[in-house]
Amino acid sequence: MATTDAGGEHVERPLVTPEFLENRRYQTELAETASAGHTLVCLPTGLGKTTVSLLVTAERLDAVGGKALMLAPTKPLVQQHAEFYREALELDDEDVVVFTGEVRPDDRAALWEDARIVIATPQVVENDLVGNRISLADVTHCTFDECHRATGDYAYNYIADRYHADAENPLVTGMSASPGDDEEAILEVCENLGLSEVAVMTEDDADVAEFTHDTSVDWNRIELPEVVVEIRDAINEVIKDRLSQLKELGVTNKSSADISEREIQQIQGQLRDLMNNDQSEGYQGMSLLAEIRKLRTAVTYVETQSVESLRRYFERLKEAARSSGASKADQRLVSEPKVREAMRKASDYDDLHPKFRQTRMLLAETLGIENGERVIVFTESRDTAETLVDFLSDHFTTQKFVGQSDTDGSEGMTQSQQQETLDRFRDGEFEVLVSTSVAEEGLDVPEVDLVLFYEPVPTAIRAIQRKGRTGRQAEGRVVVLLAEDTRDEAYFWKARNDQKRMKRELNELKSVAGELEARLDQTGLDEYEGEGGDGASDTEGTASSGTDSGETATQRSGSTGNGRGSAANKSIDENDGGDGQAGLDAFAEDRSKAADSDERAGEEGSNGTVATAGRDDEDDPVEIVADQRELDSTIARDLSTRDGIETRLETLAVGDYVLSDRVVVERKTVADFMDTLTGGDRSMFEQVGDATRHYGRPVIVIEGEDLFGARNVHHKAIQGALASLAVDFGASVLRTSDEDETADLLEVIAGREQETADREVSVHGEKQSKTLSEQQEYVVASIAEVGPVTARTLLEHFGSVEAVMTAEKDDLLEVSGIGDVTADRIREVIASDYDP
């Protein structure tokens, strides 16, 4: 960017709508810095980070051409940015396109070609890159909004890697009001996104100060009623009891109910070690720890939220305990006398948490006495948000603002409902917005007279995001309600210390920018040197899309394998099946793969697809088709970054990866494989059967270490299952140690098939309906975990399903492979009275 706008009330630039953007010197200076290199832009909430990015985008599109990509973590933010860009830039509305999971993949691929600016959620762009639907080659500016999320395995990191590698002329801008709690966290964000510059403006800067106003923070301390304390103490007694049992197992010395999350993680690690050593104490301890976690949640509800929220939580626990497949932890919990006592007292309590009355008083003061117009109340819990709306609506015009997911019987809000609610709040149609954490990050929530925290926010990032909703145009006020002698106290001190540290770090970063750049260079970010242009410093580049407490926040992790089942604690009876029969007889019910998030759900048809891709010449890349749901792992992403490999995503009816017209791969982690043997997930053999019917060379990859020591399962049962896969189904069984090794194996097989054997990639048809004989085998195989091999033997011996069902134990013992234990199991299942 050649010059900053030295004078004039509005920014006058190519592509920028005349007389639309107020000319703020700090914004144009930040934009000038960001135009010169890959830059982290730090600016307090509400002071126009998006304007900075827009100015850089306008400059790049005008001077360099290509297209711009802007990423934001939630759908409402994406829509908000798109509206702003369409207004602020002299482009046709169709030149600015929105990519979310609601737009079909094929439509996105077509829109990408003609778009000048794409504004998208990161999960969608990640999917499209892995699926080879889009190319970043001509993207000349990529913006990562709320870039503090670029940690761990978040999609921002993969996109940044691909952008630096694929773009002909890359320039990255990261934006956040709060990039991290300390210098190391900020450095991690910079490293993950490939940022080499840090441009920081704070309220202390003269150019910024004239656009900000003081925001006072009041901490209102509240004493808990006696009944609430009694409920809490009853629950804490149960926590102490469970900790004493864990103490007897030798995994903790802790006996106080105020155990921290860090201490719980330490206990969990020791229990995992016991489980890995096949010690039953590990499983027992994990169950106890699950109870402690639930009880801690209950304490948090009653201490800091409301008794009504606790009642709702108890109801969910009781429903879970009554459901089929309920865990022992849930069942023990609801039957525990002290928990039942707490439930009874909560049910009898006819008052609300004193925070409710304090909230009403503060709103009356702000909206009545002080003639305020708007107030935002933030809470961590959706239950509390809904209760607050009911309570406050008797006195004020009140609306809730929550995330989109619908969990635990709580109704979420659609994207259009969220947008409509914000528009009505801006227009003054109601006075009070009660919001969960979904409104914290970047949403253009209007200026308010009061931001009320129903509870302290435990991290500096979230506290700063929320405080940014007041004090932009006039003096604002923030009030935090704090229940004395509760976890609110701990969060109070943590939030206060974190905010002080973050402000200190940002100020220090301003003064040591050169030192920071040197540290970034030492981490190897200069490996991208020479790939960019126009002065861009070429450096290298993871619950929640609008979710809140109580909602499922999608966590992206490569450690979960296929995501097809949880570890089971059962073991094969070593007296029945020691010859491998138990492994041979494992069978499947239904193929089940969970989609990663609502960004992925619904993108492809549920029946699977048929497609063909050939290699026209030797220079064509090797193609690997991955199942859409395999994005739970890092394998497809890894393969998509490799030279000579082209990945494509489909919702496959058969298999996880297709490597040629004859090779399909089913991937199972060791945990998945063990679940097949112990009853946790019994779909593997049905999946392999489908693969065998449709492909000439099905391959089973078992991924992970210590297959024979992972669970308390007899080694012959495991060998029997492996033998069944190879002999009964004709599948090749291969072992890998981790996801990296699996990716290597897939690359090698695909290369041999397509380059050496000159075979094409062909995704074969849908899962077929079972024949009558297959249905008969399925029915018999489901009895007491009989399995497919023994099911066929039983049907061949007795001639029909009815005859198998009516056979007595002595008759069953005449069948080859049926011992006393199996015969007893069959008779127990068939003859026992049904007891729901």
N, C-alpha and C positions, 0 to 999 in steps of 0.2 A: 504494500500500500504506500503510495508515494508520499502523501501528505495527510496530516490531520486537518480537520476543519477548524480553523482558527477563529472564525467569526460566524455570525448568523445564528438565528434561533433554531434552524433545522439543518439536518445533514443533507448535503447535496452531493450525490455520488451517482455514477452510472448504475442503472438498474434499480436504484432506490427510489421509491415513490416520493415525488417532491412534497415538501412541507408535511411529511408524515412523522419522521423521527426527530425528537428533540435532540439538539446538538449538545451532548454532554462530553466534555473534554476527556474524562477518564475512560469513557467507552471507546472513543476514537483512538486514544493512545493504546489501550489494550488490543484493539483490532489491528493496529499497526504492528505491534509485537507479534501477534498471532499469525499475521500474514507472512512473517519472515521465517518462521520455523515451527516445528511441532511443539505446541505450547499448552501448558496447563493454566487456565484462566480461573483465578480465585476471586470471587466478588460476593459480598453479602447478599443474601436472598432479597429479591425485590428491586435490585438496582440494575437489572438489565443485562445479565449474562447472555441471554438469547440474542439481544441486539448486537452484542459483540460478535457472536458467531455469524449472524446474518450479514454484517458488514464485510467480514472476511469472505463469506460465500459470494456476495455480490462482486467483490473485487476479483476473485478467482475466476468466476464465470465470465466476467467481462474481459479479463486480461489473458487468461489461459484457455478458457472454454471447458469442454467436458461437462460433467454433471457433479452435483453435490449430494452427499448422503449425511443425514442427521439421524442419530439414534437416541431414543429416549426410553426409559424402562417401563413405562405404562402406556396403555392405550389412550387414556384421557390426555396425558402429556403430548402424545403424538398428534392428536387432533388439535390441541391448543397451538402447538408450534406450527402446524400446517395453516391454520387460520391466520396466524400472525405473518407468516411468510407470504401468503397470498395477498395480504393487505399492504405489506411493507415493500414488496418488490414489484417492479413493472414487468410482470410476466403473466401469461395467460394462466388461469386457474388450473387448467389441465396439465400445465408444466410442473406443478407441485403435486406429487402423488403421495398417498398414504399407504404404507404396507403394514398390515396387522394380520393376525390369524384369521380374521373375518374375510380377507380377500383370498380367493382361490389361487393356488400356486401357478396354474397355467396363466391366469389373468395377470399375476404379478410379473411373470416372465415377459409378457407382452407390454405391460405398462413401463417396465424398466427401460426398454429399448428407447422409447420416445421421451421419457421424463428428463427434466433438467435438474430437478431437486426431488429426492426421495426422502421422506421422513417415516421412520419405521421403528418397531420394537426389535430388540437385538435377536430374540429367538427366531423370528421370521427370517431375518437376513442370514443368520447362521444356517437355518434349514436350506435356504436357497443357494447358499455357497456350497454346502456339502452336496446338495442335489444337482449342482452344476447348472442351475437355472439362470443365474446372473453372473456377470463378470465385473470386477472392480477396476478393470484396466483403465477406463476413462474417467474414474472418479477423481476429481482434482481437489476436493475438500471433504474431509470426513470429520463430523463433530460427534463427540461422545458426551451427551448430557448426563448430569448427575454421575460424573465419572468416578466418584469414590466407590462405586460398585465394582470397579475393575479389579477384583481380587479373586483368589481361588480359581474356580473353573467357570466363572461367569462368562456369558457369551461375548461380552465386550473383548475379552482377551483373544479369543480365536479370531474374531473379525479384524482386530488390529493387526494380528500376525499376517492374515491373508491380505489385508490392504497394503501393508508395507511391502509384501512380496509381489503382489500382482499389479499394483497401480503404476502407470507409467510416470506420473507426476504427482506423488502423494503429498498431502499436507493434513496434519491432524490437529484438531483443537479439542482439548478436554475441558469440561466446565463443571464447577462445583462451588457451592458456598462453603463446603466443609470437606476437603479432600481426605482427611484422616485425623486421628487423634494425636499422632506424633509424627516426627520427621520420617521415621522408617516406614510408616503406613503411606505417607505421601510419596516417598520414593518408590514404593511397590507399585502404586498406581501409575506413576510416570514410566517405570520400566515395562509394565504390562501393556501400556498404550503406545510406547515408543516416543515419549515426550522428552524433549531436551531443554525446554525453556519453562520457566515458571513466572507468570505475571500476576502479581498480587495487589489488590487494592482493598484497604480496610476503611472502616468509618473514620479513622484518624487522618486519612489523607484529605488534604484541603479540597481537592476537586470532588471528592465523594461527600464530604461533610455537609455541603450545602443541600444535598438531596436526602439527607437522613435526619432523624430526630431521635431524641433520647427515648429509650424503652426501659421503663422501670420494671423491676422484677420483685414481686412481693411473695413471700413464703408464708402461707397461712397454716398454722399448726392446729390439728384437730384431735381431740381425745376420743377414743373409742368407748361406746357404751359397754356396760358390764356384761350384758348377754352376748354381745359380739366377742368380747374377750373370752368368755366361757366356751363359745363354739370353737374359737381358734385354739384354745388350750387343749380341748378334747382331741382335736385333730393332731396337734403337736405331740400328744402322748402316744399316739399310734406311730408317728414318725420315729419317736425315741425307741419304741419297742422294735420296730423293723431294723433300726440301726444297731440295736443290741444283738439282734440275730446275725446281722452282717459282721459284727464284731466277733461273734463266736466262730464265724467262718475264717477269721483272720485277715479280712480285707480292709478293715478300718479300725481306728481307735476313737472315732468320733461318736459321741453319744448325745450331743445337743441337737435340738430340732432346727436350729438356725444354720444348718449345713449349707455350704456354698455350692454353686454349680461347678466350680473348679474341683472341689473335693468329690463331688458326685462323678465327675469325669475320671478322676483318679481311681475311684472304686470300680468304675465300669471297666477300666483298663485291666485291673487285677482280675476281675471276674472273667474277662475274655481270655486271659492267660490260662485260667483254670479250665475253661471250656475247650481251649485248644489242646489241653493235656488230657481231655476226656474225663475230667473230674466232675462228678455230678454236683458238687458244691457250686460250680460256676453257674449252672442252669438255675439252681435254687436261689443263688444270690441275685441273678439278673431279674428273677421274678419279684424278689423283695425290693430291688431297686426301682422296678417299674411302679410298685405301690408307692414308694417314697416320692417319686416324681409327681404322681397324681395327687398325693396328699399335699405336696408343696404348692401345687396349683390351687388346690382348694383353700389353703391358708392365704394365698395371695388374693383370691377373690374376696374372702370374708374380711381381710384386713384393709385392703386398699380399694376395693370396688363397691360391692354391696351384698347384702344377704340375699337379695333377689338373684344376683348373678351366681352366688354359691348354690342356691336352690336349683337353678337351671343346670349347673354343672353336675350336681348330684343326680339329677334326673337322667342326664346323659350317661353317667356311670352305671346307673341301674339298668338302663336300656342295653348298654353294652354287655353287662353281666348276664342279661337274659337272652341275648342273641346266640344263635348257633355258632359254635367255634369260639365262644368267649374264653378269654385267657383266665388262668387260675388267679392271677393278680387282681383282675376285676371282680371275680367271684368272691375272693377272700375279703376284698376291700369293703364291698357293700354289706357283707355279713359281720364285719367287725363290730362288736358292741359299742365301742366309743365313737366309731364313725356313725353308727345308727343313732346314737345319742345326739351327735352334732346335727344329723339330718333332721331329727325331731325338733330340736331347738330352732333350727333355721326355718322349718315349716311353720312353727308356732309364732315366730317373730313377725310382728305386724307393723314394724317401722322400717324406714330406710336408713342407709348409712348417713351419718351426720354430714358427710360431704355434700349430699343432695341439698340439704337446707342451706349450707354455706354457698353453694352454687347459685341457688335461687336468690339469696341476699345480694350477691355480687352482681348478678344480672339486673336486679331491680335498681341497684345503685347506679350502674352504668347506663342502662336504657331509660330509667325513669328520672332520677335526681339529676344526673349529668347530661340528660338529653342525647345520649348516644344513639347510634343507628344500627350498628351491627356488632355481634359477638360471635367468636368461634370457641367452642368447648371441645378440647381434644381428650380422648380416652384410649387406653390400650385395648379395651375389651368391647367387642360388638354387643355382648349381652348388656353391658353397662350403658353403651350408647343408646340402645333401644329403650332401656328403662328410664334413662335421662329424658329422652324425647317425650315419653308418656308423662313423666313427672312435670317437666317444664311447660308442656303444651297447655296446661291449665292457666298459665299466667303470661306466656309469651308465644308469639308465632314461631314455631320451632320445626326444623327438618333435620333428618339424619343424612349423613354422607359416609357410605361404607364401600368396601371393595365389591368386586363382581362375583367372587366365588360364593357358593351356597353350601355351608357346612354346618353340621350339628343342628339342623333344623332352623337355622337362621337365614332369612332371606337376604340375598345380596342385591346389588344394584347393577343394572346394565350400563354400558357406556353412555347410551343416550339419556338414561335417567340421571346419571352423574352430571352430564353436561347441562341438562335442563335445570337441575337443582342449583348448580353454580350460577347459571344465567339469572335465575329467579332471585338468588341471594344478592347478586350485583345490582339488580333492578330494585332492590328494597322490598320485595314481596313478602319476606319474612325476616325476623330479627336475629334469630339464633340458629347457627349451624353446629350440630353436634357431629363430630367427625372422628373416625378412627385414623390410623396412621396413613391411610391412602392419600390424604390431602397434604402430607408433609412435604413431599418432594416436588418442587417446581411448579405445581399447578397454580394458575393465575387466580388464586382465591383473592377476593377484593379486600381493600383496606378495611380494617376493623378497629373498633375502639378498645376492645379487650380480647386478649387471648387467654383463655383459662385452661390450665392443665389440671385435669381431674386427678392425675398422679404425676410425680416427677418422672422425667424421661432419663433412662439409665445411660444413654450415650450422648456425647457432645454433638455428634452429627445431627441426631434427631431434634435435640433441643434447639440448635441453631436454625434448623429448617422451620420449626414451628414459630420461633420468635420473629422470623422474617415476615410474618403475616401482619405485624403491626409496626408503627413507627416509620412508615415509608413517607407519608405525606404530612403527618402531624405527630405530635407527641403521643406515644402509645403506652399501653400498660399490659404487663404480663403478670398473672397470678398463678401460683402453683399451690395446690392443696396437698397437705402432707399429714398423714395419719401418724401420730406419735407412737413410738415404740413398735414400729412395723418395718417392713421392707422399704417403705417409702423413705425412711431415714437413710438407708444405705444408698438408694438411688439418688437422693438429694446430694449427698457428699460426692458420689461418683460423677454426677452430672456437673456439679459446680467445679470440681477439680479438672475434669476433662475439658470443659469450656475454657478455663483459664489456660490450660496447657495448649489447647489448639490455637487460641489467640496469640499466645507467646510464640508458638511454632511458626504461624503465618508471618508474624512480624520478623522473626529471625530469618525466615526464608527470603523475605524481601531484601534483607541486608547481606545474605550469603548466597545470592543467586549463582555467582561464579563457582563457589565451592560445591553447590548442588549439581551444577552441570558437570563438574569434574567427577563427582561420585557416580553420576549416571554414565559417563563415558567409561568409567572403570568397570561397570557391569556388562560392558560389551554391546551397548546400544549402537555404537558406531558401525556395526556390521552392515547397516543399511546404507552406509555412506556411498553416495554416487548414484543412488536409485531415483532421487527426486530432482526437482529443478526449481528455477525461479527463486532461489534463495532459501528454499525450505531446507531446514537442517534435517538430514535424513537419518532418522533413528528408529529403533525397533519399538515395535510395540513390545459375575458370577457372578420364599417365600414367598422377590415378591413382586408381582406385577399388580400393584394396587391391592394388596391384601393387607389384612390387619389381624390383630390378635384373635385367635380362635379360628382363623382360616388356614387352609393349607397353602403354605408358601412353597412353591416349587423350588426344590434345591437340586442344582445340577451337579451330579457327581459320577465319576467313572468307576466307583467302587461297588455299584449295585448290580453289576451284571445285567441280565436281561430284565430285571425288575419283575420276575414272574412268580415270586413267592417268597415267604419269609422262612428263616431257619426253623426247623421243627426240632423239638427236644426229645422225640421218641426214638427208640432204637428197635432194630429188627430182632425178633425172638431168635436167639442163637441156637435153640434146640430144634427149631422147625425152619429149615431153609439153610442149614449149615452146608448143604450140598450146592448152594447157589440158587436153589429154586425161588427163594424170596426175591432175588434180583431178577431172575428170568420172568417172574410173574408181575412185575411192576407194570401198571397200565395207566392210560391217560383218560381224562374226562373231556375237558374242553380246552382248546388253545386260548391262552389269555395273555395279552400284553397290554400294559397300561401306557397311555400316551403321556409324554413328559409334562405337558402343561396345556392350558387352554389355547396357547398360541399354536400348538401342534394339532390339537384335537380337531377333527373335521376337515383337515386339509386334503385328505384323499378319501376315496370311496372305501367302504368297509368290506367289499367283496374281493379286493385284491385286483391287480392289474396284469395285463398281458402286453408285453412290449418286446421289440427286437432291436438290437443294435449290432451292426457288423463293423469289421475293421477293413476299410477300403484299401489301405496300403500299410506298409510296415512302419510308417511314421505316426500312425494313429495311436493314441494312448490306450493302455489297457483299461477296460471298463469294469467297474465293480458296482453292482446294484445292491443297495442296502435297504433293509426294511426301515420304514419311517420311525418305528418305535425303538430301533436300535440306537437312536440318538441319546438314550439314557447312558450309554457308554461313550468313551472318547474314540472308539475305533474308526468310525466313519469320518469323524473330523480329522483324525490323524492321517488316514488314507488320502483325504482330499487335498492335503498339503504336499503330497509326495510327487516328485517329478515323474512323468510318464503314467500317472494314474488319474483316471477320471471317474469320479463317483456320481452315482445317480440314486435318488431316493424314490422309493415306491412303497405303497402299503401292500406288502407281499401276502398273498394267501398261503404260500408255502415257503418255509425257510426264513433265515435271517439275512443271508447274503447269497446272491447268485453270481457265479464266477464264469459260467459258460452255459451252453445249451444243455449240458449234461451234469454239471456240478452245482449243487446247492449245499449250503452250509447251515446247520443248526448249531448255534453257540450256547453252551451251558457253562455257567460257573460251577465250581465244585459244590457250592451251597445249593444251586439249582438242582444239580445231579443228585445230591443227598436228599433233597426234598422229595424227589421222585421215589426214592426207596423208603422214606419214612412217612410218606403220606401227606406231606405239606403241599406238594404240587405234583399231580400225577399225569401231566399232559405230555411228557416227553415222548413216550412210545407212540402215541397217536400222531404227534408231529412228525416223527421219523417215518411212520407209515405213510403219511401224506407225501413226504419227500420221496420215498421209494416209488410211489405210484406215478410221480410226475417227472422224476429225473433219474438218469441212468447211474450216476455216481454220487449218491448222497454222502455227505461228510458230517460227522459229529465232532465238534471241537469242545473239549472239556478244559476249562480255563481255571487255573489256580494251583496252589501248592497243596501237598499232603492229602491226596485223594483218599488214601486208606486210613488216615489218622484224623480226618476232619470231624468225624462224628463217631459215636459209639455204635458203629454198624459192623457186623461181621465181615471180614475181608472176602469170604466166599460169596456173600450176597452182592458185594460190589462187583466181583469178578463175574457173577452170574448175569448181572445187568449188562456189563460190557460184552459178554458172550452173546446175549440176546440181540444187542444192537448189531453185532457183526454177523452172527449166524442166521438169526430169524429174519432180520430185516435187510441184510446185505449192505450195511453202512460201514464206512471206514471211520474208525474212532482215533482221533489225534489229540494229543495233550499239549497245552501251552501253559506258561507260568503266569502270564498277566496279559493285559490288554495290548501292550506294545508288541508282545510276541505273537498274539493272535493277529494283529494287523500285518506283521511281517509274513506270517503263514498265508494269509489271504492274498497278499501281493504275489507271493511265490506261486501259489496254485493258479491264480488268475493269469499270471504271466506264462506259465507252462501251457495252459489251455489255449490262450488266445494268440500267443506268439509262436510257441513251439508246435502246437497241434493245429494252429490256424482255425480255431473254433470260434463261433460267434457267441454273444451273450443273448440268451433268450429266456425271458421270464415266463414260466409255464402257468397253466390255468388255475382255476379256483379249486378250493378244497371240495372234494366230491362228497355227495351224500353216501351214507353207509349202505351197503347191501343188506339183505335180510340176515344172512349168516353173520355179517359183521355186527349188526345190531344185537343178535343173539349172544355173540361172544362178549359184546360190551356189557350186556345185562349181567351175565354170569361173572364176568371179570370184576365187576364192581362189588360183588359180595365179599365182605370181609377182606378186601385187598387181595383177591385170588390172583388176578393178573391174566394176561392174554393166553399164555402158553397152557396153563392149567385149565383155563376156561375152554379152550378147544378140546383138551383131553377129556374133560367132563362131558361136554356135549357129544363127542364121538362115542363115549361109553354109554351114556344114558339116552341119547337120541333127540332130546328136546329140552328147552328151558324148564318146562313144567316138571319133567322127570327129575331134573337136577334139584329143583326146589323141594320136591317131595321125598327125596332119597333120605334114608336114615343113615346114622353114623357108620354102621357096619358096611352098608352099601358103598358109602363114600370111600372107606378105607380100601376097597377093592381096586380103586382107580390109581394108576401109577402116578407117583409124585404127591399123593395126599397122605399126610401123616396125621397122628392124633390131634396135634394142636390145630392144624388147618381144618380138619373135619369138625372139631369142636367149635371153631370160629364160625364156620358156615352154618352149623345148626343153631348156634346162638343168635345169629343175625336173622335167620329165617323164622325160627320158632318163638323168639322172645316177644312178650307183649310190648306194644309201642307206648313209650312213656315220654311225651314231649317235654 
